[in-house]
């Protein structure tokens, strides 16, 4: 049997008790229960997609004893309408002073599943990819349990209150890459997900003047013509070139990459891909090769001569990448941000009403409808063959274990090294994770007023790039490498409250600040405030009075991102998007098909193809491979 192909799971007729797994054990079996939504001991509607706007009255939740508890705010005791049962005398609830939500103080067990009872699949991590995978598995008739370390589902795609009355997306902060097929297959709109488009894609304020991108090709050409007539003339050809290559990428996003050294199926996959590449026009092949290997600066230099044009299009090349735009390979990072769409419109960026948590809440609502059990505040300490051990000592069995976890974290911390070959562990130790990202949310008493365009307008709803040139981005990288923190960081500001009035009190606003470069190895316990000050200085330089309008803020250093969300090195992509960590090499050669060296253990997070961003693609693709090993078809 070729490596990477798991044997088809066969059911036995009797459940066996959970026991300690050993390298030679087969996967635990269980008695099959009919596939149907399970009865919930506690159910809360507010987090399930039919939630009302912020500030609305709560809905009653019924605990196991049948008593009604009034839940205030946006989320329920265990978010995403998770049903709960305590092991003690009852479920204690307390209001979280930061989030303004209720959560379980006790460890909880999902209703309908007893401790020690095994299921078809256990998903470790209720980030969006974990939830996507769980939904597809349940839709195909498997019993699924999801375990989440935090008290809310969503991983980095979550909306939380960070200052009284102000909510915002905590980590991930904008929508484009979420796959339309996932939205459609899982009926996310029916669960309340609504995505609105930005009025402009980007706004680049300069020392003198500005550049706006969006509103149509002609509008952007008029903007570019302020700096270079040639740049304006070449814009259409640039977008057409990028779109042709993005189409090639789109065709692979929901496919399983073939494994190097795999079997016949993998060989056929390589041959099919090679044939498809051979059929592309020569100019597309040339652009594809260039975008995978060249620097963003080189690529953009072929198209644009003005610094503002190169900066506004080159910003995407350093998002999540601890690199200079002059580094080879950064052109691909730019391309990676171009294959998305919003509401059927390619290349658009948008906002999920209610923040990124609305995506996760809609996914969790669909998962619940399909009978998936979601348990929050259930950190996993150990992942083995056919079982996981929680930090509270419980061992739970599943015929398949699906990890929505950074590969380094999974294989170097959670999986027993005895289950892995030495060579594989060494490759995981070399797996690159670092994105030099610092993330802030800011509560504002008023909209920022930019020196070059002070009036309120569509530019406030754009991605506002505070980095006037590729040279500026290069300096930020070099300063971070030399000193740990860029003296003048790269900042993208998004003000989602201009599109969504559920996030802030009337007349006030929230701003997301996505900032680079900040070395993950810095002692962030002592230098975090220094980074905050430098970020705010950059914004103040473009929007005088910004500091004075700040009424509250939250800040996440690379260390905070790792601690809170498992983003090793603060890497928002679960591993760098470099050529040696893409497609059949993601996370490593020989294991690109979502299967791992541990029998029955799968990888469904962004450390698998096609990589990072809120796409849902790794979860979708992993579910297909799990179902293949169960002898089932992927549901539509």
C-alpha positions, 0 to 999 in steps of 0.5 A: 500500500502506498504511503499516505493512503490509509486503509478503509476503516471497517466497523466492528459490531461492539464498542471497546473500552478506551485504553492506552494506545501503543504504536502497534494498536489499531484504531479504536472501533465503536458501535455506530449510532444513527446519524442524526442531530443529538439532543442538547442539554443546553442550547443557545441560539445567539451564537448560531447565526440567528443572533441579533445585533450588539446590545440586544437582549439575551436569549434563555439557555436551559441547563441540564436541570431544565432551569432557564438562565438569561444570557446577555450579550452576543455569545452564550455560555459555551459559544457557537451554541455548544451543548454542555454537561458538567461532571459536577453538581451543575454548570456555573456561569460567570460573566467575562469582564473583558468579553462581556460574554458568559462562559463555563467555569467548569470543564464540560462534556458535550451532551449525548457523548459519555466520557470514554465513548469513542466517535468516528472523528475527533477534531482538535481545534475549533478554528474555521478549518476545523469547523469546516472539516467537522461539518463535511464529515458529519454531513457524510454521516460520521459522528464528530467531536470538536475540542477547543482550547479557548472558551470560544470557537473560531481560533484566529477568526473570532470577534471579541469585546476588547473595550466596553462597548467595542467589539472587533475581529481579534486576529484575522480581520478581513474577508476574501479568500473564504471559498465560495464552495464552502459557503454554499455547501455548508449554507452559511448564509442561512446561518446569518453570514453576510459579507459586504464589499469594501467601497475601495480596495486600498488607500495609500496616504503619502506625505503629499498626495494619496493613491486610491485603488478600487471603484473600477479599472478606470477610476484606478487608472485616473489615480495612477496617472497622478504619478505615472501615465505609463503605470495607468496604461499598464494597469489593465495588462497587469491585472489580466496577467495576475488574474490568469495566474490566479486562475491556475492557483484557484484550480488547485486550491480545493485539490489534494496535492500528489505526494512525492514518492507516493503510489499510482494515484499520486503519480497520476496526480503529478502527470495530470498537473504537468499536462495542465501546465503544459497546456497553458500559454507560454506567457502564462507559464512564464508569469507563473514561474516568475510569481513563484520564484521572483521577488515582489519588487522585481515582479512589480518593477516590470509593470510599474515605475512609480513608488506609490503604485509599487507600494500599494500593490506590493504590500500584499507581498509582505503580509504575514511574511517576515521578509523584504519585498526584495526577497525572492519568493515574495511575489508568490505571497502577493499572488496568494492574496489575489485568488479570492472573491467576495459575493462572486466578484474576483479580487474583492475584499470584504467584511463579515457583518459582526466581524470574523467571528460571524464566519466561525459562528455560522460554521458552528451553527451548521456543525451543531445542526449536523450533530457535531459536538463542540466542547470549549475549554478542552485543551488537548495535551497529547495526540496519539493513534486513535485517541487524544488526552486532555489536560484534565486527564480525560482520554477520548477515542476516535477512529480518526483524529483530525488536527487543526493545529500548526504542524510544528506544534502538533508534531513537536509537542502534542504527538509522542516522538516515539510515533514519528521517524527521526527524519520526519521530526528533524524536518518538522524542526526545520519547518519555518514559522515566523511572520513578524506580525503585531496585531492591535485593535483600537477603540476610537471616539471619532474617525481618523482624519488623514492630512492628505484627505481629511474629509469622511469618504470611501477611503475610510472603508478601504485597507489603509496602507501606511507604507509609502514605498517598497524601500520603506518596507525593506527598511522595516524588515532590516530594522526588525532583523537588526533591532527586533522592532522596526523603527517605522513599522508597516501598518495596514489600518482597517476601520470595519465600523464604517461598514458595520454598526454592530461593532461600536457605539453610535458615532464611535469606531473600531480600527484594526491595525495589522503591523510588521515587522516585529521579530518573534524572538524579541523579549515581548514581556519588556518591549511590547509597549515600545512596539505599541508606541511606534505603531501609534506614531506611524498612524499619528504621522498620517492622521494627526489627532489619532492618539487623542481619539483612542479610548481603548486598545488591545495589542497582540505581540508575536508571542501573544499570537502564539500563546492565544491562538497557537500561531507558532512564531506569530505566523498567521499562515501556520508556516511560511508560504515559501516555495519549499513549503507549498503544494506537495511540499506542504507541510513536508514532501511525502505528506501533502495529502492531509495524512500524517506519519501517524496512522489515523491522524490527519492535518486540516489546518493552514499548515496544509495545502493551500496554506494560510488565510481564512479560506476553509480549503484545508478543512474541506480537502482534509475532510475529503481524504478522511472520508475516502479512508472511511470509504465514503464520498465527499458530500456536496 
